[in-house]
Amino acid sequence: MTQNSLGESAVQQEVQGKNNGVGANITQTQPLWLLAEVTYRCPLQCAFCYNPTDYDKHTQNELSTEQWIQALRDARKMGAIQLGISGGEPLLRDDIEDIVVEAKKLGYYSNLITSGVGLTEKRIQAFKEGGLDHIQLSMHDITEEINNFITNTKTFQLKKKVAAMIKSHGYPMVLNVVIHRYNIGHMKEILEMAEALDADYVELANTQYYGWSLVNRAQLMPQKEQIEEAERITNEFRERVGNKMKVFFVVPDYFDNRPKKCMNGWGEVFMIVTADGDVLPCHSARVLPNIEFPNVREHGLEYAWKESPAFNKYRGDDWMKEPCRSCSEKENDLGGCRCQAFLLSGDAESADPVCTKSPNRHLIDQAIEDSKNPQLTEKPIIFRTNANSKKYAEGDKERIEDFHATP
């Protein structure tokens, strides 16, 4: 699953409103968006999942209902206005209804991010009555074959039923479709499927390479020409449907010349609480070396946000090296993604290799070339399974050497 916000969310409105409508350059002193990754358990085994490859070691000590509710209260006191309820698959927990009710009482705009597995008429009715604002459903392709292959499950028919259920209960139809080599050639059909489902928002999220998608990068990465064609098709579709549907096309980092301001800046807007209580400024932050992230069991969220060394480490620009330190664009991108810099170069304080000014840009260019190499692209996909995660967590040497995240 991916974690991009869709539609006119409360956070988007708040951020843009405080910066003359330009959300990318704003600096905040309080969290606006709390993402609750309530579990890493998931019935799907997606090859592109952003969850950590060693998630198995984080599944044994999930926060209790009471601990989650306390985290919601603490974040709300600090100014958080949007709550994302995610995983893994959040519906594997039986207390999501309680979390939704508390979120409503506290005044959050709440969003359930789900594969649809576990959503029943009884539960969605409870969510509606409890005040859940938004449900984002992941879809994977217009064909049963690709859907079931990329998730390593048989969920195609279920997802169509869940989409209809969401719409019938009066929720906006919000679809997230991760785009990769196996489905990018179906862009026209995917958009037509969204239209047939009467979608209000569609996010075409080209794969970003973290977690399991980095393990499978060569197998998942499409060609640049395919991305350009997919974007052309998307723009034509936008023109045809007009305001009937909002379509977001998320361009993959690797095919850009400048990095994004990751998570709108480290510790500037987003706060993530993981299943076992670690507090992070971004989804992948635990891959970074020599950082101890605070845990809600030991420290409050206010300490994590304001005082913890982890959240202060990459705020501002004092940490920057050249070429970022003297770059005229550093306020726009803050040097890019620290996790991506480390995962690809081994140096978390270097410029994001996506940037053409980075001395490590060749790593991106090589990855693009690798995606054209049949010897690499035809290798078996490593699916997000508990067995594979356990091997990563235990330091399986052969698999870790194949894992591109190891410098």
Disulfide bonds with the S-S distance in Angstrom:
none
